[in-house]
Amino acid sequence: MREKVLKVLLDHGTLIEPDAADFILAQKDPIAFVKNFLEGRESLPLILTLTDVRPTSVMSFDEAPAPEPVTPAKATSQRSLEPPPARALPTPAPIPKPTAPGQAPTGDSDFHIISDVTGASTCDGKIENFTQYFRDRFRILRRIIRTNPEMGVAVKIANIEPQETESKVIGMIMDVNKTKNGHIGLTIEDDTGELFVLVHKDSDLIRETFLKDEVIGFVGKLSSGPRSRGPSDRKSAMFIASSIYRPRVPAVRDQRRSAADIDVVFMSDIHVGSSHFLADAWSGFMDWINSPQASNVRYIVVAGDLVDGIGVYPNQEDELVILDIYKQYEELAKITERIPKHIKVLMQPGNHDAVRPAEPQPAVHEKYLKSFGPNFTFIGNPCYFSISGVEILSYHGKSIDDLVGQIPGVKYSDPIPPMMEMLKRRLLAISYGGKTPLAPESRDYMAINPLPDILVTGHVHRTAVHRGNGMTLINASAWQSQTPFQKIHNFHPDPAKIVVVNLRTGRTRIFDFLQKQDPASS
């Protein structure tokens, strides 16, 4: 029952402290209670406490009236968009994942999957799926934006009226256009209607990049009569924006640390089957993982593109040494069999793997995985999990392709800025209809909620580490040398490296298996 209650809360984008969960479970019908509690509430703290869920005037929870929605505390700083983990709040109990047939259960009490689409996909391609998907995104991000004191009094689009003082509204961007006079015109929507927002060319906001399907809070004034819900009246009113609020990361938050002194290895893009696979460097990594230098390693996280795949791009067969997808995974099992059995290996798919191209992607199907041992766990993309209390969000990173083309200054050669853009919008993949196909699940698994302690991506074959805002950002390296496609575009990969993070201290080290040099650390 606890797991069902936690799933209802997580689907709503809400976490809960253990004593509050225990209180709910003590009720006559915990599921009915928690659904009634959440119904109609838009302004809740990201982590519910016992005070939030327990009524003060009656003893029986089942008969208690629903508590009033929690409103953001008044503050003068914009630094606390959500409660920082510095308060040492307990990590919420995970939603157990069903073990895939043929895949041995892990039995690892330190590893928990928090969110993963594997085994939980609900979309079947109907229009209703898209409606649910975008409503869930809007609900999650609106709640985060409204935790900012400046946006706690935001009104619905249908309720905006012309007035002397500024209004505040939160909407999802439907359309972005540059006017002939140099202004930016945005069409936004919420669950009550649409609104045309003008960003004046002389405003500081003109330097902002606005992307379709992101959710933003706007402060400004309505230029004319009451806002109509009808799309035919879209030009009858204009909201002139003076400032915006995104669901960005708080400036101050503490990073969780493990009590255990363990190392986690992060890597990506092995591309088994490719003629450009760096076999000698991989052999060096296998020697290292069995050496005293790796005695603290307990986990390896592989962030996608496990194999090179078949037919991923035109004429790919000219660059393959293994032309059978099953044999590519068999070879992957063979080259990883030297990994010590006490190390858990977490493998997620990327755009080259044998899974659906639309994200979120489920784990690689068991039919490809018969050669792997019980210390291998195959997860979805993205996957949010915890290791020894440290929360990690792993995402292959295909959406970086969209960000490079849409945001000035974002380049493949430096993967940290696109990761920062994801965090700025609290979305791993932002715009529907771009280079990254999105599956309309009933939940938006691409929303970054809650914030992880470690965010890892791959895809761009570069190595980078950044620490700030209580998080460690990692772009994991590849095991493939420069391909002809990369050479044409003058792109130089940074392969054959691993990033090792100690979960107790937060220290990161980079080992280079091409140069065989001492690790860089931070």
C-alpha positions as CSV (number, residue, x, y, z in Angstrom):
1,M,0.0,0.0,0.0
2,R,2.9,2.4,0.8
3,E,4.2,2.0,-2.8
4,K,0.8,2.8,-4.2
5,V,0.4,5.9,-2.1
6,L,3.9,7.1,-3.1
7,K,3.2,6.5,-6.7
8,V,0.0,8.7,-6.5
9,L,2.1,11.4,-4.9
10,L,5.0,11.2,-7.4
11,D,2.6,11.3,-10.3
12,H,1.4,14.5,-8.8
13,G,5.0,15.8,-8.6
14,T,5.0,15.7,-4.8
15,L,7.3,14.1,-2.3
16,I,6.5,13.2,1.3
17,E,8.3,12.8,4.6
18,P,8.2,9.3,6.2
19,D,6.1,10.3,9.2
20,A,3.5,12.0,6.9
21,A,3.4,8.8,4.8
22,D,2.8,6.7,7.9
23,F,0.0,9.0,9.0
24,I,-1.7,8.6,5.6
25,L,-1.2,4.8,5.7
26,A,-3.0,4.7,9.0
27,Q,-6.3,6.0,7.5
28,K,-9.2,3.7,6.5
29,D,-8.6,4.2,2.8
30,P,-5.1,5.7,2.2
31,I,-5.5,5.9,-1.6
32,A,-8.8,7.6,-1.5
33,F,-7.5,10.0,1.2
34,V,-4.4,11.0,-0.7
35,K,-6.4,11.5,-4.0
36,N,-9.0,13.7,-2.1
37,F,-6.1,15.6,-0.5
38,L,-4.5,16.4,-3.9
39,E,-7.6,17.2,-5.8
40,G,-7.9,20.8,-6.8
41,R,-4.7,21.8,-5.1
42,E,-2.1,23.7,-7.2
43,S,0.0,25.3,-4.5
44,L,1.6,22.6,-2.4
45,P,5.2,22.3,-1.0
46,L,7.4,20.0,-3.0
47,I,7.8,17.8,0.2
48,L,4.7,17.2,2.3
49,T,5.3,17.1,6.1
50,L,3.0,15.7,8.8
51,T,1.8,19.3,9.5
52,D,0.6,19.6,5.9
53,V,-1.5,16.5,5.9
54,R,-2.8,16.2,9.4
55,P,-5.8,18.3,10.4
56,T,-5.6,20.3,13.6
57,S,-9.3,20.3,14.7
58,V,-10.3,16.6,14.5
59,M,-8.8,13.3,15.4
60,S,-10.1,11.2,12.5
61,F,-8.3,11.9,9.2
62,D,-11.1,10.2,7.2
63,E,-13.6,12.7,8.4
64,A,-11.4,15.8,8.4
65,P,-12.0,18.6,5.9
66,A,-9.3,19.1,3.3
67,P,-6.6,21.5,4.6
68,E,-6.2,24.8,2.9
69,P,-3.5,25.0,0.1
70,V,-0.1,26.0,1.3
71,T,1.0,29.4,0.0
72,P,4.6,30.5,-0.5
73,A,6.2,32.3,2.4
74,K,6.9,36.0,2.0
75,A,10.5,36.6,1.2
76,T,12.8,39.2,-0.3
77,S,15.2,36.9,-2.1
78,Q,14.7,34.8,-5.2
79,R,17.0,32.1,-3.9
80,S,14.5,29.6,-2.6
81,L,12.3,28.4,-5.4
82,E,11.9,25.1,-3.4
83,P,13.0,23.8,-0.1
84,P,16.7,23.1,-0.2
85,P,17.9,19.6,0.8
86,A,20.1,21.2,3.4
87,R,17.4,20.4,5.9
88,A,18.4,16.8,5.6
89,L,14.9,15.6,4.7
90,P,14.8,11.9,4.4
91,T,14.9,10.5,0.9
92,P,11.4,9.3,0.0
93,A,10.9,5.6,-0.3
94,P,11.3,4.5,-3.9
95,I,8.7,3.0,-6.2
96,P,9.9,-0.6,-6.8
97,K,10.4,-1.5,-10.4
98,P,9.3,-4.9,-11.6
99,T,12.2,-7.1,-12.4
100,A,12.3,-7.9,-16.1
101,P,11.8,-11.5,-17.0
102,G,15.1,-13.3,-17.2
103,Q,16.8,-10.5,-15.3
104,A,17.9,-11.4,-11.8
105,P,16.7,-9.2,-9.0
106,T,19.5,-7.1,-7.6
107,G,18.9,-7.4,-3.9
108,D,20.8,-4.1,-3.4
109,S,19.3,-2.1,-0.5
110,D,21.4,0.9,-1.4
111,F,20.0,1.3,-5.0
112,H,16.5,2.5,-5.6
113,I,14.7,3.5,-8.8
114,I,12.6,6.6,-8.2
115,S,11.3,7.3,-11.7
116,D,11.5,5.2,-14.9
117,V,9.1,4.6,-17.7
118,T,10.1,1.0,-18.1
119,G,7.0,-1.2,-17.5
120,A,4.9,1.9,-16.9
121,S,4.3,3.3,-20.4
122,T,0.7,4.4,-21.0
123,C,0.7,6.2,-24.4
124,D,-1.0,4.6,-27.4
125,G,-0.9,7.6,-29.8
126,K,-4.3,9.1,-29.1
127,I,-4.9,12.8,-29.0
128,E,-5.8,12.4,-25.3
129,N,-2.3,11.2,-24.6
130,F,-0.8,14.6,-25.8
131,T,-3.4,16.5,-23.7
132,Q,-2.4,14.5,-20.6
133,Y,1.3,14.9,-21.3
134,F,1.3,18.6,-21.6
135,R,-1.2,19.1,-18.8
136,D,1.2,17.2,-16.5
137,R,4.2,19.2,-17.6
138,F,2.3,22.5,-17.1
139,R,1.0,21.4,-13.6
140,I,4.5,20.4,-12.4
141,L,6.3,23.5,-13.7
142,R,3.6,25.9,-12.6
143,R,3.8,24.5,-9.1
144,I,7.6,25.1,-9.1
145,I,7.2,28.6,-10.5
146,R,4.6,29.5,-7.9
147,T,6.9,28.6,-5.0
148,N,8.7,31.9,-5.9
149,P,7.1,34.5,-3.7
150,E,6.8,36.9,-6.7
151,M,4.6,34.4,-8.6
152,G,2.5,33.0,-5.8
153,V,-0.4,35.3,-6.8
154,A,-0.4,34.5,-10.5
155,V,-3.8,34.5,-12.0
156,K,-5.4,32.3,-14.7
157,I,-5.3,33.7,-18.3
158,A,-9.1,33.9,-18.4
159,N,-9.1,36.1,-15.3
160,I,-6.6,38.8,-16.4
161,E,-8.1,42.2,-16.5
162,P,-6.6,45.6,-17.5
163,Q,-5.5,47.4,-14.4
164,E,-3.0,50.1,-13.2
165,T,-0.8,47.6,-11.4
166,E,1.0,44.7,-13.1
167,S,-0.5,41.2,-13.4
168,K,1.2,37.9,-13.1
169,V,0.4,34.9,-15.2
170,I,2.0,31.5,-15.9
171,G,1.7,29.9,-19.3
172,M,3.2,27.3,-21.6
173,I,4.6,28.8,-24.8
174,M,2.7,27.7,-27.9
175,D,4.4,29.9,-30.5
176,V,7.3,32.2,-30.8
177,N,7.7,34.9,-33.5
178,K,9.9,37.9,-34.2
179,T,7.8,40.9,-35.3
180,K,8.9,43.1,-38.2
181,N,9.7,45.8,-35.7
182,G,12.1,43.6,-33.8
183,H,9.8,42.6,-30.9
184,I,9.3,39.0,-29.8
185,G,5.7,37.8,-29.9
186,L,4.7,34.8,-27.7
187,T,1.4,32.9,-27.6
188,I,1.0,31.2,-24.3
189,E,-1.7,29.1,-22.8
190,D,-2.9,27.6,-19.6
191,D,-5.9,25.5,-18.8
192,T,-8.3,28.4,-19.2
193,G,-7.2,30.1,-22.5
194,E,-4.5,31.7,-24.6
195,L,-2.7,35.0,-24.4
196,F,-0.5,37.0,-26.7
197,V,2.6,38.3,-24.8
198,L,4.8,41.0,-26.3
199,V,8.5,41.3,-25.4
200,H,9.5,44.8,-26.4
201,K,12.7,45.2,-28.4
202,D,13.9,47.8,-25.8
203,S,13.3,45.4,-22.9
204,D,16.2,43.5,-21.3
205,L,14.1,40.4,-21.9
206,I,14.7,40.7,-25.7
207,R,18.0,38.8,-25.1
208,E,16.2,35.8,-23.7
209,T,15.7,32.7,-25.8
210,F,12.1,31.4,-25.6
211,L,11.4,27.8,-26.6
212,K,8.1,26.2,-27.5
213,D,6.6,24.1,-24.8
214,E,8.5,25.6,-21.9
215,V,6.6,27.0,-19.0
216,I,7.3,30.6,-17.8
217,G,5.8,33.0,-15.3
218,F,5.2,36.5,-16.8
219,V,4.8,39.8,-15.0
220,G,3.3,42.7,-17.1
221,K,0.2,44.7,-18.1
222,L,-2.7,43.8,-20.3
223,S,-3.1,46.5,-23.0
224,S,-6.8,46.2,-23.7
225,G,-10.2,44.6,-22.7
226,P,-10.8,41.4,-20.8
227,R,-9.0,38.4,-22.2
228,S,-11.2,36.2,-24.3
229,R,-10.7,32.5,-24.3
230,G,-11.4,32.2,-28.0
231,P,-8.4,31.8,-30.4
232,S,-10.2,34.1,-32.9
233,D,-9.8,36.9,-30.4
234,R,-6.0,36.3,-30.0
235,K,-5.1,39.8,-31.2
236,S,-7.8,41.6,-29.2
237,A,-5.5,41.9,-26.2
238,M,-1.8,42.2,-25.7
239,F,0.1,41.4,-22.5
240,I,3.3,43.5,-22.4
241,A,5.9,41.6,-20.3
242,S,8.3,43.4,-18.0
243,S,9.9,40.4,-16.3
244,I,9.8,36.6,-16.3
245,Y,10.3,33.8,-13.9
246,R,11.4,30.3,-14.9
247,P,11.3,27.2,-12.8
248,R,15.0,27.5,-12.4
249,V,17.3,25.9,-9.8
250,P,17.7,27.7,-6.4
251,A,20.9,29.6,-6.0
252,V,21.5,27.9,-2.6
253,R,20.9,24.2,-1.9
254,D,22.9,21.5,-0.3
255,Q,24.0,18.3,-2.0
256,R,23.2,15.1,-0.3
257,R,26.2,12.9,0.6
258,S,26.4,9.2,1.3
259,A,27.4,7.9,4.7
260,A,29.3,5.1,2.8
261,D,32.7,5.7,1.2
262,I,31.9,4.4,-2.3
263,D,32.8,5.5,-5.8
264,V,30.5,5.6,-8.8
265,V,31.9,5.4,-12.4
266,F,30.1,7.4,-15.1
267,M,30.5,6.7,-18.8
268,S,28.5,6.7,-22.0
269,D,28.4,5.8,-25.7
270,I,30.2,2.5,-25.9
271,H,29.0,1.9,-29.4
272,V,29.8,-1.8,-29.6
273,G,29.7,-2.9,-33.2
274,S,31.2,0.2,-34.6
275,S,34.5,0.0,-36.5
276,H,35.6,3.0,-34.5
277,F,35.2,1.3,-31.1
278,L,38.4,1.9,-29.1
279,A,39.1,-1.7,-28.1
280,D,42.6,-1.0,-26.6
281,A,41.4,1.8,-24.4
282,W,38.5,-0.3,-23.3
283,S,40.9,-3.1,-22.4
284,G,42.8,-0.5,-20.3
285,F,39.6,0.4,-18.5
286,M,39.0,-3.4,-17.7
287,D,42.5,-3.6,-16.3
288,W,41.8,-0.5,-14.2
289,I,38.4,-1.7,-12.8
290,N,40.2,-4.8,-11.5
291,S,43.1,-2.8,-10.0
292,P,43.5,-1.5,-6.4
293,Q,42.8,2.0,-7.8
294,A,39.2,0.9,-8.3
295,S,38.7,-0.9,-4.9
296,N,36.1,1.7,-3.9
297,V,33.9,1.4,-7.0
298,R,30.5,-0.2,-6.4
299,Y,28.5,1.1,-9.3
300,I,29.1,1.9,-13.0
301,V,26.5,4.1,-14.8
302,V,26.4,3.9,-18.6
303,A,24.4,6.8,-20.0
304,G,23.2,5.4,-23.3
305,D,24.3,4.2,-26.8
306,L,25.4,0.8,-25.5
307,V,25.8,-0.5,-29.1
308,D,26.1,1.2,-32.4
309,G,22.8,-0.2,-33.7
310,I,21.6,-1.0,-37.2
311,G,20.2,1.5,-39.7
312,V,20.5,4.5,-37.4
313,Y,21.8,6.7,-40.2
314,P,22.3,6.2,-43.9
315,N,25.1,3.9,-45.0
316,Q,25.9,3.0,-41.4
317,E,26.7,-0.6,-42.4
318,D,29.9,0.8,-43.9
319,E,31.1,1.7,-40.4
320,L,30.0,-1.5,-38.6
321,V,32.0,-4.6,-37.8
322,I,29.0,-6.4,-36.4
323,L,25.9,-6.3,-38.6
324,D,23.5,-8.1,-36.3
325,I,21.9,-6.2,-33.4
326,Y,21.6,-9.3,-31.2
327,K,25.3,-10.0,-31.7
328,Q,26.2,-6.4,-30.8
329,Y,24.6,-6.9,-27.4
330,E,26.3,-10.3,-27.1
331,E,29.6,-8.6,-27.8
332,L,28.7,-5.9,-25.2
333,A,28.2,-8.7,-22.6
334,K,31.6,-10.2,-23.6
335,I,33.6,-7.0,-23.3
336,T,32.1,-6.2,-19.9
337,E,32.4,-9.7,-18.4
338,R,35.6,-8.8,-16.6
339,I,33.8,-6.2,-14.4
340,P,33.9,-7.6,-10.9
341,K,30.7,-9.1,-9.8
342,H,30.4,-6.9,-6.7
343,I,30.0,-3.9,-8.9
344,K,26.5,-3.1,-10.1
345,V,26.4,-1.9,-13.7
346,L,23.4,0.3,-14.7
347,M,22.9,0.5,-18.4
348,Q,20.4,2.8,-20.1
349,P,19.6,3.1,-23.8
350,G,20.3,6.0,-26.2
351,N,19.3,6.8,-29.7
352,H,21.5,4.0,-31.2
353,D,20.0,1.2,-29.0
354,A,17.2,-1.3,-29.9
355,V,14.4,0.6,-28.2
356,R,11.8,3.0,-29.5
357,P,13.3,6.3,-30.6
358,A,10.7,8.4,-28.7
359,E,11.7,9.6,-25.3
360,P,11.2,8.5,-22.5
361,Q,12.7,5.2,-23.6
362,P,12.1,2.0,-21.8
363,A,15.0,-0.3,-20.9
364,V,16.5,-2.5,-23.6
365,H,14.3,-5.6,-23.9
366,E,15.3,-8.8,-22.2
367,K,15.5,-10.7,-25.5
368,Y,18.8,-8.9,-26.2
369,L,20.2,-9.4,-22.7
370,K,20.5,-13.2,-22.2
371,S,24.3,-13.1,-22.0
372,F,24.5,-10.6,-19.1
373,G,25.1,-11.5,-15.4
374,P,22.9,-10.6,-12.4
375,N,25.1,-7.6,-11.5
376,F,23.8,-5.8,-14.7
377,T,20.6,-3.8,-14.4
378,F,19.0,-2.2,-17.5
379,I,17.1,1.0,-16.9
380,G,15.2,3.5,-19.0
381,N,16.2,6.8,-20.5
382,P,15.9,9.0,-18.5
383,C,16.1,7.3,-15.2
384,Y,16.0,8.9,-11.7
385,F,17.5,6.7,-9.0
386,S,19.3,6.9,-5.7
387,I,22.5,5.2,-4.5
388,S,23.1,5.3,-0.8
389,G,20.8,8.3,-0.4
390,V,22.4,10.3,-3.2
391,E,19.9,11.0,-6.0
392,I,21.1,10.7,-9.6
393,L,19.3,11.6,-12.8
394,S,20.8,9.9,-15.8
395,Y,19.7,10.9,-19.4
396,H,21.4,10.1,-22.6
397,G,21.1,13.6,-23.9
398,K,19.6,13.5,-27.4
399,S,17.8,16.8,-26.8
400,I,21.2,18.5,-26.8
401,D,20.8,18.4,-30.6
402,D,17.8,20.7,-30.4
403,L,19.4,23.1,-27.9
404,V,22.5,23.5,-30.1
405,G,20.4,24.7,-32.9
406,Q,18.0,26.9,-30.9
407,I,20.1,28.7,-28.3
408,P,22.9,31.1,-29.3
409,G,26.3,30.1,-27.9
410,V,25.4,26.5,-27.1
411,K,27.8,24.2,-28.8
412,Y,28.5,20.5,-29.0
413,S,32.1,21.1,-27.9
414,D,31.0,22.2,-24.5
415,P,28.1,20.1,-23.1
416,I,27.7,22.0,-19.8
417,P,25.8,25.0,-21.2
418,P,23.1,22.8,-22.7
419,M,22.8,21.0,-19.4
420,M,22.4,24.4,-17.7
421,E,19.7,25.3,-20.2
422,M,17.8,22.1,-19.3
423,L,18.0,23.0,-15.6
424,K,17.0,26.6,-16.3
425,R,13.7,25.2,-17.7
426,R,13.6,22.1,-15.5
427,L,13.1,20.0,-18.6
428,L,15.5,17.4,-20.1
429,A,13.7,17.7,-23.5
430,I,11.8,20.9,-24.1
431,S,10.1,21.3,-27.5
432,Y,7.8,18.7,-29.1
433,G,8.4,18.2,-32.9
434,G,12.2,18.9,-32.9
435,K,15.1,16.5,-33.5
436,T,14.2,14.6,-30.2
437,P,11.0,12.6,-30.6
438,L,8.8,12.6,-27.5
439,A,6.3,10.0,-26.5
440,P,3.1,11.5,-24.9
441,E,3.1,9.6,-21.6
442,S,0.5,10.5,-19.0
443,R,3.5,11.8,-16.9
444,D,6.2,14.0,-18.2
445,Y,9.3,11.9,-17.4
446,M,11.4,14.7,-19.0
447,A,10.5,17.1,-16.2
448,I,13.4,17.6,-13.8
449,N,11.5,17.3,-10.6
450,P,12.8,17.0,-7.9
451,L,16.3,18.3,-8.5
452,P,19.0,15.6,-8.4
453,D,22.3,15.7,-6.7
454,I,24.0,14.4,-9.8
455,L,22.8,15.0,-13.4
456,V,24.6,12.9,-16.0
457,T,24.3,13.0,-19.8
458,G,26.2,11.6,-22.8
459,H,25.5,11.7,-26.5
460,V,28.0,14.3,-27.6
461,H,31.2,12.2,-27.0
462,R,32.8,14.9,-24.7
463,T,33.9,14.8,-21.1
464,A,32.9,17.6,-18.8
465,V,32.2,18.1,-15.1
466,H,30.6,21.2,-13.4
467,R,29.7,21.7,-9.8
468,G,27.3,24.4,-8.5
469,N,23.9,25.0,-7.0
470,G,24.2,21.9,-4.9
471,M,24.6,19.6,-8.0
472,T,27.3,17.9,-9.9
473,L,26.8,18.0,-13.7
474,I,28.6,15.3,-15.7
475,N,28.8,14.7,-19.4
476,A,30.2,11.3,-19.8
477,S,32.8,10.3,-22.4
478,A,32.5,7.9,-25.3
479,W,34.4,4.8,-26.4
480,Q,34.4,5.6,-30.1
481,S,37.0,7.5,-32.1
482,Q,36.2,10.3,-34.5
483,T,33.7,9.1,-37.1
484,P,33.5,10.3,-40.7
485,F,30.4,12.3,-39.9
486,Q,32.2,14.1,-37.1
487,K,35.2,14.7,-39.3
488,I,33.0,16.4,-41.9
489,H,31.6,18.7,-39.3
490,N,35.1,19.3,-37.7
491,F,34.0,17.8,-34.4
492,H,36.7,16.3,-32.2
493,P,35.4,13.8,-29.6
494,D,37.0,13.5,-26.2
495,P,36.8,9.7,-25.8
496,A,38.0,6.9,-23.5
497,K,37.6,8.7,-20.3
498,I,35.6,7.9,-17.1
499,V,34.3,10.2,-14.4
500,V,34.6,8.8,-10.9
501,V,32.5,10.4,-8.1
502,N,32.9,9.6,-4.4
503,L,29.4,9.8,-2.9
504,R,30.7,10.6,0.6
505,T,33.0,13.5,-0.3
506,G,31.6,14.6,-3.7
507,R,35.2,14.5,-5.1
508,T,35.3,13.8,-8.8
509,R,38.2,12.3,-10.8
510,I,38.7,11.9,-14.5
511,F,40.7,8.9,-15.8
512,D,42.0,9.0,-19.4
513,F,42.6,5.6,-21.0
514,L,44.1,7.0,-24.1
515,Q,46.7,9.0,-22.4
516,K,47.2,6.6,-19.4
517,Q,47.9,9.6,-17.2
518,D,47.1,10.4,-13.5
519,P,43.5,11.4,-13.0
520,A,42.4,15.0,-12.9
521,S,40.3,15.7,-9.8
522,S,38.1,18.3,-8.3
